[in-house]
Amino acid sequence: MALGDGIRRNIATVDPVERTLLRDAILKMNAPRWDGTREDPVAGGVTWWFKQDEIHKVTHVHGGPEFLPWHREIVNRFEDQLRVIDPRVSLHYWDWTQDPRSIPNANLGNGHAGSLNLFTPQFMGYGGSDLKPIGQPFENAGFYAPQANPFRSDNAFDPNNNPADPPRTVNRQVNGLPIDAPRDQDVLDAPDYETMRRVLEQSHNEMHGFVNMGGTHISFRDPFVFLLHSNVDRLFALWQHQPGHPERLDPEHVYGPLNGNSELAGNIEPWSSGRTLNEVTGQENLIRPWYDPEKMGIPKSYKDLSVVIPRRYDTNPGVV
């Protein structure tokens, strides 16, 4: 396992040193800021970390064919920013057939294997059965600030929702059981994209309930969400790589009968123009730096090769 090889692996199998590097890179994402100030007509001064929450809150798509490619794009872009901070890291995944509180035969370093809990102050913070703040190491890094004023509200309709402001808390609780392995096999056995997407999204929904990160519109304030979504993308990638199905890596055929679907025909936002329609409020949102004044948006469709071709996972054929 060479640092910097760009392969996403089961987080429990990488060396503890690499887990620490990933944690530190995530923590450092809350320091650099995009241009502008919070008082600008379109808010600027948002940290690289809180930009993830801003994007997901107003743009994310669930319950439709764009669910998988849209989340692949946000996961890929997040990993790219992590690598700006530390080019040695990859966005590894949580295999949701394993209980993150007690993963057996995990890599504990120095040739030792044993039980691993991902929810410690040394990695992902709190992971108990009661809904509580995630705590360290994220509170000290400003992922939330209990005394913040102004602060970012949890309510999408609350006008006090400036993305440059921290929330007062980020809560988490872990209750229930992980996914049974046969459920993942159901994903891989799906005969077409839409069947696969529905099965995979259902597992995704259940695992968001197992590791409760506060709800649909605020879950991307919790760093664990990226380990979960890296696994979603891994299973999508593994389905694409099933033997005998080269069409699943072909932009013109990957979505099967849905290839001409109007929702998949459009560009991926906000990265194409910075203009999005908030599915909660029904109002248009403008997101920098893809909107004015930076205008960094570059139109990209759901058939773009960077969206259709997955990143490298340790479960991809030919990857070790």
Helices and strands as residue ranges (DSSP letters): H 16-28, H 48-59, H 67-85, E 103-109, E 112-116, E 132-133, E 171-174, H 181-189, H 193-210, E 211-212, G 219-221, H 224-240, G 246-249, G 256-260, H 262-265, E 275-277, E 284-286, H 305-308
